[in-house]
Amino acid sequence: TATINYRISRSHTLTLNHVFSAFTRSNTSLLASEPQRDAINKQTIKNITGLQYRYAPTDSWNISAFAKYYALAVSGPMATDANATDFVRTSRSSDALGYGLATTYFITSDLQAKLSYEKAFRLPTIEEMFGDEDLEMGEIGLRPERSDNVNFNLSYTRSFGQSLQHSIYVEGGAIFRNTNDYIQRNIVDLSGGKVAASYINYGKVRTWGANLSARYSFAGWLSVGGNLTYSDVRDNMKIAIGTTSMPNLGYGDRMPNVPYLFADADVSFTWRDCITKGDALSITYDNQYLRGFYYYSSRIGTNKSEYMVPDQFSHNLSLGYSLCNGKYNLSIECRNFTNEKLYDNFSLQRAGRAFYAKLRVSFGGR
């Protein structure tokens, strides 16, 4: 990562940023009597360059214009037959140019408004393009996902009371997204009763969404808050994909495999210098709620109720203890301690109750 900032004058600033990332993965199969190493590894080279101009005439208002250039080069194994018994190395590159405008304004010293527009791109991942040669079928011809995004956000922060011990934070926002070449993950049937995941550029998808976050803290001892998100992602293709005149039966329906309502909440207590000077003991409870949603089309079929990921509500509990002002840290966590049944976006059951322990030691410092 490289970043260059240049201040033209007090109110005008230019920023140039470049991020380079490279990734290589080699596979080894342990199912055979002798471990077999895949001769064709997967490689990704990604470059993202951004240029931003920022105008800030006052401390309460600023506006920025920016552009982003995306460049992606990938290579990996691609099956030469329908049964995926033979593979050859295949390479592909793609690029895209995005841009946008963003502004923020402090209505009062505690209340801030943000508004932004972006012509955004999401480059396909190497798994979406090449799969995993097992349960994921890649699509080398995937195009970048293109969308016009509009975001509006209001946030309020205030500290009050004796010694400003009380603090509240409230943030709400709304989004609109018009997406073309939406990258969709589907489940397809293979020969022999097997199934696999595949990816396609679906076409047009429209998203409306809103989110609300709130948090209250008291004297560094108590913190309680939560988030609520609603995301209405709907099929915006009037004509069925792959045809020129056939109506799309799913037009206006929610896109499958995409949750639309979810929330989380947490509360934590922290006691400092509770046993020895410089230590801290914390207990945290948090939960996650997910409203049920369809993982196939909600309109097609008479038994559509069978194709639904059910409502999910899980609970977690963690205990943390640190010594010597954070130099030594021990945490113990129980995830899903009520052992609720949890599922992924295709209604495949996830692991149940789980326990974790972590020890962290910090070296150096002041």
C-alpha positions in Angstrom: 0.0 0.0 0.0 1.3 3.5 -0.9 -0.4 6.8 -0.1 0.6 10.3 -1.1 -1.1 13.4 0.3 -0.5 16.9 -1.2 -2.1 20.0 0.4 -2.5 22.6 -2.3 -3.7 25.2 0.2 -5.5 25.2 3.5 -8.8 24.1 1.9 -7.7 21.9 -1.0 -6.0 18.5 -0.7 -5.1 15.8 -3.2 -4.6 12.1 -2.2 -3.2 9.3 -4.4 -3.5 5.8 -3.1 -2.4 2.4 -4.6 -3.0 -1.1 -3.2 -1.3 -4.1 -4.7 -2.1 -7.6 -3.6 -1.0 -11.0 -4.9 -2.2 -14.4 -3.8 -1.1 -18.0 -4.7 -2.8 -21.2 -3.5 -1.6 -24.8 -4.2 -3.8 -27.7 -3.4 -2.9 -31.1 -2.1 -5.5 -34.0 -2.0 -5.2 -36.3 1.0 -8.1 -38.6 -0.1 -5.9 -40.8 -2.3 -3.6 -43.5 -0.9 -0.7 -41.2 -1.7 -1.0 -37.4 -1.2 -1.5 -35.8 -4.6 -0.4 -32.3 -5.3 -2.3 -30.2 -7.9 0.1 -29.2 -10.6 -2.0 -26.1 -11.4 -2.1 -23.5 -8.6 -4.4 -20.5 -8.4 -2.9 -17.0 -8.7 -4.5 -13.6 -8.3 -2.8 -10.2 -8.9 -4.9 -7.2 -8.0 -4.1 -3.5 -8.3 -6.5 -0.7 -7.1 -5.5 2.9 -7.7 -7.5 5.8 -6.2 -7.3 9.6 -6.7 -9.2 12.0 -4.4 -9.7 15.7 -4.4 -11.0 17.2 -1.1 -12.3 20.7 -0.6 -12.8 21.7 3.1 -13.6 25.4 3.4 -14.7 25.2 7.0 -14.3 22.7 9.9 -18.0 21.8 9.7 -18.2 21.0 5.9 -16.2 19.2 3.3 -16.7 17.6 -0.1 -14.6 15.0 -2.0 -14.5 13.8 -5.6 -12.7 10.5 -6.3 -12.0 7.9 -8.9 -10.9 4.3 -8.6 -9.2 2.1 -11.2 -9.4 -1.7 -10.7 -7.1 -4.1 -12.5 -7.4 -7.9 -11.9 -5.3 -10.8 -13.4 -6.1 -14.4 -12.4 -5.0 -17.8 -13.5 -6.0 -21.3 -12.4 -7.3 -24.7 -13.4 -10.3 -25.0 -15.7 -12.0 -28.3 -16.5 -11.9 -29.5 -20.1 -14.8 -31.9 -19.8 -18.2 -32.0 -18.1 -17.1 -34.5 -15.4 -14.1 -32.3 -14.4 -11.6 -35.1 -14.8 -9.0 -33.1 -16.6 -7.8 -29.5 -16.1 -5.7 -26.9 -18.0 -4.3 -23.6 -16.9 -6.5 -20.7 -17.9 -5.8 -17.0 -17.4 -8.0 -13.9 -17.6 -7.7 -10.2 -16.8 -10.3 -7.5 -16.4 -10.3 -3.8 -15.3 -12.9 -1.1 -14.4 -13.0 2.6 -13.6 -15.2 3.8 -10.9 -15.9 7.3 -9.5 -17.9 9.1 -6.9 -18.7 12.2 -4.8 -19.1 12.4 -1.0 -19.8 15.2 1.4 -20.1 15.6 5.2 -21.6 18.4 7.2 -21.8 19.0 11.0 -25.3 20.4 11.5 -24.4 21.0 15.1 -21.2 20.0 17.0 -22.9 16.7 17.9 -24.9 15.9 14.7 -23.2 15.0 11.5 -24.8 14.3 8.1 -23.1 12.4 5.2 -24.2 11.9 1.6 -22.4 10.0 -1.1 -22.7 8.6 -4.6 -20.4 6.1 -6.2 -20.2 4.2 -9.5 -18.8 1.1 -7.9 -17.4 -2.2 -9.1 -17.0 -5.5 -7.5 -14.4 -7.7 -9.2 -15.2 -11.5 -9.2 -13.1 -13.5 -6.7 -10.8 -16.3 -7.8 -13.2 -18.9 -6.2 -16.1 -17.5 -8.2 -14.0 -17.7 -11.4 -12.3 -21.1 -10.9 -14.2 -22.8 -8.1 -12.5 -25.3 -5.9 -12.5 -28.4 -8.2 -14.9 -30.1 -5.9 -18.2 -28.5 -4.7 -17.7 -25.0 -6.3 -18.0 -24.7 -10.1 -16.2 -21.6 -11.3 -17.2 -19.4 -14.2 -14.2 -17.9 -16.0 -16.4 -15.5 -18.0 -17.8 -13.6 -15.0 -17.9 -9.8 -15.5 -17.3 -7.3 -12.7 -20.5 -6.3 -10.8 -21.4 -2.7 -11.6 -23.6 -0.6 -9.4 -24.8 3.0 -8.8 -24.8 3.5 -5.0 -26.4 6.4 -3.0 -25.9 6.5 0.7 -27.3 8.9 3.3 -26.3 8.9 7.0 -26.9 10.8 10.2 -24.9 10.3 13.4 -25.3 11.9 16.8 -22.6 11.7 19.5 -22.8 13.3 23.0 -21.1 13.0 26.4 -22.8 14.5 29.4 -23.1 14.2 33.2 -20.5 14.7 35.9 -17.0 14.3 34.5 -18.8 13.4 31.2 -19.2 9.8 32.4 -22.2 9.2 30.2 -21.9 8.8 26.4 -24.4 8.1 23.8 -24.0 7.4 20.0 -26.8 7.0 17.5 -26.4 6.5 13.8 -29.0 5.9 11.1 -28.6 5.5 7.3 -30.3 4.6 4.1 -28.9 3.2 0.9 -30.0 2.7 -2.7 -28.2 0.5 -5.1 -28.9 -0.2 -8.8 -26.7 -3.2 -9.8 -25.9 -4.6 -13.2 -24.2 -7.9 -13.9 -25.0 -9.0 -10.3 -22.9 -12.0 -9.4 -25.3 -14.7 -8.1 -24.4 -18.0 -6.5 -26.7 -20.9 -7.4 -27.0 -24.6 -6.6 -27.0 -26.9 -9.6 -27.6 -30.7 -10.0 -24.8 -32.8 -11.4 -24.7 -36.3 -12.6 -24.8 -39.1 -10.1 -27.1 -37.2 -7.7 -24.4 -34.7 -6.8 -24.9 -30.9 -6.4 -22.5 -28.0 -6.7 -22.5 -24.2 -6.5 -22.2 -22.2 -9.7 -21.9 -18.4 -10.4 -23.6 -16.3 -13.1 -23.9 -12.6 -14.0 -27.6 -12.3 -13.3 -28.4 -9.0 -14.8 -30.3 -6.2 -13.0 -30.9 -6.0 -9.2 -32.3 -3.2 -7.2 -31.5 -2.6 -3.5 -33.2 -0.4 -0.9 -31.8 -0.6 2.7 -31.7 1.1 6.0 -29.6 0.6 9.2 -29.8 1.9 12.7 -27.0 1.6 15.4 -27.1 2.9 19.0 -24.7 2.6 21.9 -24.6 3.9 25.5 -21.5 3.8 27.8 -21.0 4.8 31.3 -17.6 5.6 32.9 -15.7 3.0 31.0 -17.5 0.4 33.0 -20.7 -0.3 31.1 -21.3 -0.5 27.3 -24.6 -1.6 25.7 -25.7 -1.2 22.1 -27.0 -2.9 19.0 -27.5 -2.7 15.3 -30.6 -3.3 13.1 -30.3 -3.7 9.3 -33.0 -4.1 6.6 -31.9 -4.8 3.0 -34.5 -5.2 0.3 -32.6 -6.8 -2.6 -35.1 -7.5 -5.5 -35.0 -8.9 -9.0 -35.1 -6.0 -11.5 -35.1 -8.0 -14.7 -38.4 -7.6 -16.6 -37.3 -10.1 -19.3 -36.1 -13.6 -18.4 -32.3 -13.9 -18.6 -31.2 -15.7 -21.8 -34.4 -14.7 -23.7 -35.5 -11.6 -25.7 -39.2 -11.4 -24.9 -40.2 -14.0 -22.3 -41.4 -12.3 -19.1 -39.3 -12.9 -16.0 -41.6 -14.7 -13.5 -39.4 -13.6 -10.6 -39.5 -9.9 -11.5 -40.0 -7.8 -8.3 -39.3 -10.7 -6.0 -36.5 -10.8 -3.4 -33.3 -12.3 -4.6 -32.8 -15.8 -3.2 -30.0 -16.6 -0.7 -29.9 -13.0 0.6 -31.0 -12.2 4.1 -33.1 -9.1 4.3 -33.5 -8.4 8.1 -30.9 -9.0 10.8 -29.9 -7.5 14.1 -27.4 -7.9 16.9 -27.0 -6.5 20.4 -24.4 -6.7 23.1 -23.7 -5.6 26.7 -20.3 -5.6 28.4 -19.1 -4.9 31.9 -15.5 -4.0 32.7 -13.8 -3.8 36.1 -10.4 -2.2 36.2 -7.8 -2.8 39.0 -10.2 -5.5 40.3 -7.5 -7.9 41.6 -4.2 -6.1 41.0 -3.2 -2.6 39.8 -3.2 -2.4 36.0 -5.5 -5.4 35.4 -9.0 -5.5 33.8 -11.8 -8.1 33.9 -14.6 -7.9 31.3 -17.7 -10.0 30.7 -19.6 -9.6 27.4 -22.9 -11.0 26.2 -24.0 -10.6 22.6 -26.5 -12.1 20.2 -27.4 -12.2 16.5 -30.9 -12.4 15.0 -31.6 -13.4 11.4 -35.1 -13.3 9.8 -35.9 -16.3 7.7 -35.6 -16.0 3.9 -35.9 -18.1 0.8 -32.9 -19.8 -0.8 -34.8 -20.5 -4.1 -37.3 -18.3 -5.8 -40.2 -17.3 -3.5 -42.7 -17.4 -6.4 -42.0 -20.6 -8.4 -43.3 -23.9 -7.2 -46.1 -25.0 -4.9 -43.8 -26.3 -2.2 -41.8 -23.1 -1.9 -42.2 -23.0 1.9 -39.8 -25.9 2.0 -37.0 -23.8 0.5 -36.6 -21.4 3.4 -33.8 -20.7 5.8 -35.6 -20.5 9.2 -35.4 -17.7 11.7 -32.2 -17.8 13.7 -31.4 -16.3 17.1 -28.0 -17.2 18.7 -26.3 -16.1 21.9 -22.6 -15.8 22.9 -20.8 -15.2 26.1 -17.1 -14.2 26.6 -14.8 -13.5 29.6 -11.6 -11.5 29.2 -8.8 -10.7 31.7 -5.7 -8.6 31.1 -2.7 -7.9 33.3 0.0 -5.2 33.3 -2.0 -2.6 31.4 -2.8 -5.0 28.6 0.5 -6.8 28.1 -1.0 -10.2 29.0 -4.5 -11.1 27.8 -6.6 -14.2 28.2 -10.1 -14.6 26.8 -12.5 -17.5 26.9 -15.6 -17.5 24.7 -18.7 -19.7 24.2 -20.4 -19.2 20.9 -24.0 -20.2 20.6 -24.2 -21.4 24.2 -27.9 -22.3 23.9 -27.0 -24.6 21.0 -29.5 -23.1 18.5 -29.7 -24.6 15.0 -27.9 -22.2 12.7 -27.8 -22.3 8.9 -25.9 -20.7 6.0 -27.6 -19.0 3.1 -28.4 -22.3 1.4 -29.9 -23.8 4.6 -26.9 -26.0 5.3 -26.6 -26.5 9.0 -23.6 -24.9 10.8 -21.8 -26.1 13.8 -23.5 -25.8 17.2 -22.2 -24.8 20.5 -18.4 -24.1 20.5 -15.7 -23.0 23.0 -12.7 -20.9 22.3 -9.7 -19.7 24.3 -7.0 -17.2 23.3 -3.8 -16.0 25.0 -2.2 -12.9 23.7 1.1 -11.3 24.9 2.3 -7.8 23.7 6.0 -7.2 23.4 7.7 -3.8 23.4 5.7 -0.6 23.7 6.5 2.5 25.7 
